[in-house]
Amino acid sequence: MRIGELAKRAGTSTRTLRYYESRGLLEARRTGNGNGYRDYDEDDLRLLRQIRTLQDFGFELEETRPFVECLRAGHPAGDSCPASLAVYRRKLAELDGLIGQLADVREQVAAQLAAAEEAAGEAVPRCEMTG
């Protein structure tokens, strides 16, 4: 299939596909009939779907490389190789750290809210409009 059809089926743009190609994540073959069109197949579509799924999960483009390489090596799933599993582990550790940071911020905001509510209950209202 040509680049336009692949982009349509993958739900992306031809510009994105060219970018992936420039980064070595997608390999276009050129048709041999003299016109040099990029030619793709169902395996390329599967690679793109893997990349898009991982990006939807918050993976950076470069983090998808081990999954793409795993698929290119002939594995039925891009996450069945040791390098892919290592990326999953790193991403989980990163997410756990972010969750911890968010929990700390939530506690601080909750404490500020409690203090503000307590102070508001003791103070004479000065910010309400009277009619």
Secondary structure by P-SEA (a helix, b strand, c coil): ccaaaaaaaacccaaaaaaaaaaccbbbbbbccccccccccaaaaaaaaaaaaaaaaccccccaaaaaaaaaaccccccccaaaaaaaaaaaaaaaaaaaaaaaaaaaaaaaaaaaaaaaaaccccccccc
